[in-house]
Amino acid sequence: MDLTDFRLLVGILDSGSVTRGAERAFLSLPAASNRVKHLEAELNVTLLTRGSRGVAPTPAGLAFGRHARTILKQLESLRHEVGEFAAGGKGCVRVHGSTAFINSFLPDILSDYLAVNPGVSVDTRERLNVDVVRDLQAGDADIGLVCGPVYQEDLQSHFLFDDPIVLVVPAGHEWSTRHSMPFEESLETPHVSLHEGSTLARFVKAQAEAAGRAQVTRVSVASYEIMCRMIEAGLGVGIMPRSTLRRYGCVERLCEIGLLDGWAARTRELLVSASNLPDYVDSLLRDISREATRWAPRPLV
């Protein structure tokens, strides 16, 4: 089998037609049909079933298509990265992580890193934890920045700092003198939260449902910075990572309350999938690890 076989089968699976799959692979219909037959004979399985409405993959065909897509994606990544060398670059680091990491922490790191490594480019992507892990396992990312702990035998995990989820209330609120409380109790008052599609909003909503309560959202916002301002204005209480509060919150106008729930205890972790990374990737890993102590939040007082 070769790359033309991979492109042909993916084209057939995507279109549901051998004819259209052949067109996408720039093959004649007889040549495409012949390739499918030879491929099935080589693997000793049936990849496609033919019917009045076209072709459909067998379980073996689905598995072949999944791996073929991975190989083709890696080939495209190879061409892109090697092409950057041809253009005078020294490499590209692909960093996938949670919104807070990518938007709040990484810019400060990259400012110094790229000044020292002018020929390196950095591709950042905001991802959910589960997607970061999948991207690393698929070879689509070099570095993952996640909320942990994350346990994956095929990935190396490096602890960065503790970053619990906390309740934030405006100064002068009736709860402002409390050091801790259960999350369920916070549901007695309206919340300010991130927009419904955000990772944190979905997570907090799930915890409220698990407690058999409804989270009343008075204001939904697009960013943590706006969230802090809304809470400062007395429009509700909010749930956010402690590090985010330290970055965007005002010490004089906001108070932090620890949550007694087990799920509120979180860490920030760095994930990599290989130990033989290029020097320019190792350099960024060292910069991230070194700066982690500066990111570690201290409680508001």
GIPEJO-V912805 format. One record per helix or strand of 2 or more residues. SS is the DSSP state (helix for helix, strand for strand). FROM is the first residue (numbers start at 1). LEN is the number of residues. If there is no record, write none. Layout:
SS/FROM/LEN + SS/FROM/LEN
This chain:
helix/3/13 + helix/18/7 + helix/29/15 + strand/48/4 + strand/54/4 + helix/59/28 + strand/91/7 + helix/99/18 + strand/120/7 + helix/129/10 + strand/143/6 + strand/156/7 + strand/165/6 + strand/180/2 + helix/183/4 + strand/191/4 + helix/199/12 + strand/217/5 + helix/224/9 + strand/237/5 + helix/242/7 + strand/254/6 + helix/262/3 + strand/267/6 + helix/279/17
